[in-house]
């Protein structure tokens, strides 16, 4: 790709780092890798990291940081070799003209959408939707499943209420009437209800002292663990944390 002249942010290099007998290894052999407590695959360009994949046993933080520094240093000869080939053999290449898309229409639509959202937020309708979500997320007797079901129903009712409100005011607002005929408007309303729910939930956490299931912030879910739950199996167990098992 570097030799083709295609515009990109390359070149890049890749290297594998292992750790065996208290020493870091660059591109270890299969045998060394089997005995290694670190298997780090590192990809980067001349200055920055592009991708990291790691598995292995626990190693000290400083060892891992040193492995990253060694990896970045080790890919430099690979990048230099690509640059040398490029300078020696790529004397000319096709010029690609890149045309940036125009965002004028998009910006106009976003301003229209923002105006509609502000109109909805200034109505008493939003307070009603917020109150519904607040009553759900402060009802600590609900189970996770029932709370989720009630929240989903509240979202549907909120979307319906907003659509009815928009239909009512569209008679005196040609812009809203036009947008209601566009399928994009459904997405706008859905996102608005989602934002109202998120803001309500977040405010309850920031300004309250309980989670939606009634737990304090320093309380964990109930934990339980049972062994030999399957008598015919050679070893079995069941671990449960709250509703997750």
BELTA-V847560 format. One record per residue. N is the residue number from 1. SS is DSSP state (H for helix, E for strand, C for the rest). OMEGA is omega in whole degrees, 0 to 359 (* if undefined). NEAR is the number of other C-alpha atoms within 12 Angstrom. Layout:
<<N | SS | OMEGA | NEAR> <N | SS | OMEGA | NEAR>>
This chain:
<<1 | C | 180 | 16> <2 | C | 182 | 23> <3 | C | 185 | 22> <4 | C | 184 | 19> <5 | C | 177 | 21> <6 | C | 180 | 18> <7 | C | 175 | 16> <8 | C | 185 | 14> <9 | C | 182 | 15> <10 | C | 359 | 25> <11 | C | 178 | 32> <12 | C | 177 | 30> <13 | E | 181 | 31> <14 | E | 180 | 31> <15 | E | 176 | 35> <16 | E | 181 | 35> <17 | E | 175 | 41> <18 | E | 180 | 39> <19 | E | 184 | 35> <20 | E | 180 | 24> <21 | C | 177 | 13> <22 | C | 180 | 16> <23 | E | 176 | 21> <24 | E | 182 | 31> <25 | E | 177 | 31> <26 | E | 182 | 30> <27 | C | 182 | 26> <28 | C | 177 | 24> <29 | C | 179 | 17> <30 | H | 180 | 13> <31 | H | 179 | 11> <32 | H | 182 | 22> <33 | H | 178 | 25> <34 | H | 180 | 17> <35 | C | 185 | 20> <36 | C | 176 | 29> <37 | C | 179 | 27> <38 | E | 175 | 35> <39 | E | 185 | 35> <40 | E | 173 | 37> <41 | E | 188 | 32> <42 | E | 176 | 33> <43 | E | 180 | 32> <44 | E | 172 | 30> <45 | C | 186 | 29> <46 | C | 186 | 26> <47 | C | 190 | 19> <48 | C | 174 | 22> <49 | E | 177 | 22> <50 | E | 182 | 23> <51 | E | 176 | 20> <52 | E | 170 | 22> <53 | E | 185 | 18> <54 | E | 166 | 22> <55 | E | 181 | 21> <56 | E | 178 | 20> <57 | C | 180 | 17> <58 | C | 175 | 15> <59 | C | 179 | 24> <60 | C | 180 | 14> <61 | H | 182 | 11> <62 | H | 178 | 12> <63 | H | 180 | 23> <64 | H | 178 | 29> <65 | H | 178 | 16> <66 | H | 177 | 21> <67 | H | 178 | 33> <68 | H | 179 | 37> <69 | H | 178 | 25> <70 | H | 180 | 28> <71 | H | 180 | 38> <72 | H | 178 | 34> <73 | H | 185 | 27> <74 | H | 180 | 29> <75 | H | 182 | 33> <76 | H | 177 | 25> <77 | H | 179 | 20> <78 | H | 179 | 24> <79 | H | 179 | 26> <80 | H | 180 | 20> <81 | H | 178 | 18> <82 | H | 179 | 24> <83 | H | 179 | 23> <84 | H | 178 | 17> <85 | H | 181 | 17> <86 | H | 182 | 21> <87 | H | 184 | 16> <88 | H | 190 | 12> <89 | H | 182 | 15> <90 | C | 183 | 18> <91 | C | 180 | 13> <92 | C | 179 | 13> <93 | C | 182 | 16> <94 | C | 176 | 12> <95 | C | 180 | 10> <96 | C | 178 | 11> <97 | C | 181 | 9> <98 | C | 178 | 9> <99 | C | 179 | 6> <100 | C | 180 | 7> <101 | C | 178 | 8> <102 | C | 181 | 9> <103 | C | 184 | 10> <104 | H | 180 | 11> <105 | H | 180 | 11> <106 | H | 180 | 12> <107 | H | 179 | 12> <108 | H | 180 | 13> <109 | H | 180 | 21> <110 | H | 177 | 18> <111 | H | 178 | 15> <112 | H | 179 | 23> <113 | H | 180 | 28> <114 | H | 179 | 20> <115 | H | 179 | 19> <116 | H | 179 | 32> <117 | H | 178 | 29> <118 | H | 178 | 16> <119 | H | 179 | 22> <120 | H | 182 | 33> <121 | H | 180 | 24> <122 | C | 180 | 12> <123 | C | 178 | 18> <124 | C | 182 | 15> <125 | H | 182 | 27> <126 | H | 179 | 31> <127 | H | 179 | 21> <128 | H | 179 | 23> <129 | H | 178 | 35> <130 | H | 181 | 32> <131 | H | 179 | 23> <132 | H | 179 | 29> <133 | H | 181 | 38> <134 | H | 179 | 29> <135 | H | 179 | 23> <136 | H | 186 | 33> <137 | H | 173 | 35> <138 | C | 175 | 27> <139 | C | 188 | 22> <140 | C | 178 | 19> <141 | C | 183 | 16> <142 | C | 171 | 19> <143 | C | 180 | 19> <144 | H | 182 | 21> <145 | H | 182 | 13> <146 | H | 178 | 17> <147 | H | 178 | 24> <148 | H | 180 | 18> <149 | H | 179 | 17> <150 | H | 179 | 22> <151 | H | 178 | 34> <152 | H | 178 | 21> <153 | H | 179 | 19> <154 | H | 178 | 29> <155 | H | 180 | 29> <156 | H | 179 | 23> <157 | H | 178 | 24> <158 | H | 179 | 33> <159 | H | 179 | 31> <160 | H | 181 | 20> <161 | H | 180 | 24> <162 | H | 179 | 36> <163 | H | 178 | 31> <164 | H | 178 | 18> <165 | H | 180 | 26> <166 | H | 179 | 33> <167 | H | 181 | 23> <168 | H | 184 | 17> <169 | H | 181 | 20> <170 | H | 180 | 21> <171 | H | 180 | 15> <172 | H | 181 | 12> <173 | C | 182 | 18> <174 | H | 181 | 17> <175 | H | 180 | 22> <176 | H | 179 | 30> <177 | H | 179 | 20> <178 | H | 182 | 21> <179 | H | 178 | 26> <180 | H | 178 | 28> <181 | C | 180 | 16> <182 | C | 181 | 16> <183 | C | 179 | 12> <184 | H | 183 | 18> <185 | H | 178 | 29> <186 | H | 178 | 21> <187 | H | 180 | 17> <188 | H | 181 | 29> <189 | H | 179 | 36> <190 | H | 180 | 26> <191 | H | 180 | 21> <192 | H | 178 | 30> <193 | H | 177 | 38> <194 | H | 180 | 25> <195 | H | 180 | 23> <196 | H | 179 | 32> <197 | H | 181 | 33> <198 | H | 180 | 21> <199 | H | 180 | 22> <200 | H | 181 | 30> <201 | H | 181 | 27> <202 | H | 180 | 21> <203 | H | 178 | 21> <204 | H | 179 | 24> <205 | H | 184 | 22> <206 | H | 187 | 13> <207 | H | 177 | 12> <208 | C | 181 | 19> <209 | C | 180 | 18> <210 | C | 172 | 23> <211 | C | 183 | 26> <212 | C | 178 | 30> <213 | C | 176 | 28> <214 | C | 180 | 24> <215 | C | 170 | 20> <216 | C | 183 | 15> <217 | C | 180 | 15> <218 | C | 179 | 10> <219 | C | 175 | 14> <220 | C | 178 | 14> <221 | C | 177 | 18> <222 | C | 181 | 15> <223 | E | 175 | 15> <224 | E | 180 | 15> <225 | E | 180 | 16> <226 | E | 179 | 14> <227 | E | 179 | 15> <228 | C | 179 | 14> <229 | C | 176 | 14> <230 | C | 187 | 12> <231 | C | 183 | 10> <232 | C | 181 | 8> <233 | C | 177 | 10> <234 | C | 181 | 10> <235 | C | 176 | 12> <236 | C | 181 | 14> <237 | E | 178 | 16> <238 | E | 179 | 16> <239 | E | 182 | 17> <240 | E | 175 | 15> <241 | E | 185 | 13> <242 | C | 178 | 17> <243 | C | 180 | 14> <244 | E | 179 | 13> <245 | C | * | 14>>
